[in-house]
Amino acid sequence: MKPLFLVLARRPYDWFKKGFKKYELREEKIKYNKDTVISGRRVIVQRNQKNEGKFTGKIGKVKRGSLKFILNHVPFKQIVPPAKSKNEAIDIITKAGYIKNQNNYIAFEIKR
């Protein structure tokens, strides 16, 4: 299986590089779903579309469900490191514009 390719903005990429961020959260869609996000699969993480840096890793634990379910099973700081509470993590996630659907998400650990 080919590696999963993941493009991140500068801040989330830097959080991963520094070891603060452990999980990526995405809406469950065609590219990120139970058939594509599989524990043990290689992942290539790239900083923005201009390829200003990249690293490789493997997918570790995977959680699927509502945002509330995921945040009850994954420490919020491992998804949004600067958040001081679960509610602040939700605010940061939703204000970033990444989360639109309120039901189906996938969070996956990236082990380096």
Secondary structure, DSSP 8 states (H G I E B T S, - for coil): ---EEEEE-HHHHHHHHHT---EEEEE-SSSSSTTTS-TT-EEEEEETTTT--EEEEEEEEEEEE-HHHHHHHS-GGGTSTT-SSHHHHHHHHHHTT----SS-EEEEEEE-
